[in-house]
Amino acid sequence: MLRLAAASLTGTAIEFYDFFVYGTAAALVLGPLFFPTFSPLAGTLAAFATFGVGFVARPLGSVLFGHIGDRRGRRPVLLASLLLTGAATVAVGCVPTYDRIGAAAPVLLLVLRFLQGLGLGGEWGGAVLLTAEHAPAGRRGLWSSFPQIGPSLGFVLANGVMLALSSTLSDAQFAQWGWRVPFWAAGVLALAGLWLRGSLEETPGFLEMPDRARVPLAEVVRDHWRLVLLTAGGLAVGYAVFYAVTTWSLSYGVERLGVSRTVMLTCVMGAVVVKGALTPLVALLGDRYGRRPLCLAGCAGAALWMFPMIGLLSTGEPLLMFLGFLVALIAFITMFAVIAAYLPELYEPRVRCTGAAVGYNLGGVLGGALTPLVATAVASGERVPWGVAAYLTGIALLSLGCFALLPETRPEARAEAPPGDGARADQGLTASSR
């Protein structure tokens, strides 16, 4: 289990490094380089729009790779998705800017961002099922949380590289070539990930499956549409909070508050490091007390904290901003630490890869794609952007209602519960871990 969890975590970290390095570049430098004819605000909005395209592509990637995962196995998904995302990320670092090729530059950026999202949409389902379908039932939450540490590692790595470059290079050097270096580094990381994952075995849950869905997406839409919508709505707040902290606040702090890039990156990275360290501890609570209670607690915490977080951010004081980010990300991880066990347990084995991934990535569209755009537009005035806090609070309440309508799936609780929506889901996971 430790070897499998490490391989899953490493691959997820690499893929999220690819995804996050684009978000940081969009917040700091892509607007003037690829949209120079726009005003500073419009350029930032345009850069965040290309950032959002990756989220739109993720559900499509989950359908494509979910079909492969449910028909051919979880292992091929892990290799193909990593290869696609890595190649697209390296290519972003090679795209000429607007002053070289004109309007073709942002178009190429858009296409490559779409391919990044397509690959990441397949990554999560394969990585999570790799651990969930091998793990013993009583510790499934713990082992499944390892892929959820990957985004934190990927973010810290991506922003650590950006921080090192922005603090050692002049603004002119960073804008000319420095921002490209993290994208080129993705090629080396992708090769390392492919080598690590090449020796992994297929999951027992897939090998023991008596029959496989011919068209997994059709079965998900027909039999599990309610689960997909509820899980997408429930996860929306996690994405909204995470990208409000890691992407929008970075842009807002640098451009509107006048805080240096280095200080903003340090504050955000510090909060993400703590979040990553807490992930397995929260997952253990999920194994003991259930997945649903933690999801409800995380949503409630986010709803209560968004106004204080925006108030602390608006001070521009590093310690206060760090505190605001930290509490918001603790609320986030209270939900997302258990999601890697929760979603697979909701779906029956024959459509698990498609159903869990589609629900997860649709939540990204609702919460991740729109949040930087909406927050940037709402915060266009000179006052404290309370509208951003209201927007995030509204999403948190929506997610709270969605989780309230979902069943508990922890194996001990499932054994005592009457059959219902998703009631057959845990059988394949439990059988594979005996």
Secondary structure, DSSP 8 states (H G I E B T S, - for coil): -HHHHHHHHHHHHHHHHHHHHHHHHIIIIIHHHH-TTS-HHHHHHHHHHHHHHHHHHHHHHHHHHHHHHHHT-HHHHHHHHHHHHHHHHHHHTT---HHHHTTHHHHHHHHHHHHHHHHHHHHHHHHHHHHHTTS-GGGHHHHHTHHHHHHHHHHHHHHHHHHHHHHHS-HHHHHHTGGGHHHHHHHHHHHHHHHHHTT----HHHHT-SS--SSHHHHHHHHSHHHHHHHHHHHHHHHHHHHIIIIIHHHHHHHTS---HHHHHHHHHHHHHHHHHHHHHHHHHHHHH-HHHHHHHHHHHHHHHHHHHHHHHHT--HHHHHHHHHHHHHHHHHHHHHHHHHHHHHS-GGGHHHHHHHHHHHHHIIIIITHHHHHHHHTTSSS--HHHHHHHHHHHHHHHHHHHTS----HHHHHHS---TTTTHHHHHHHHT-
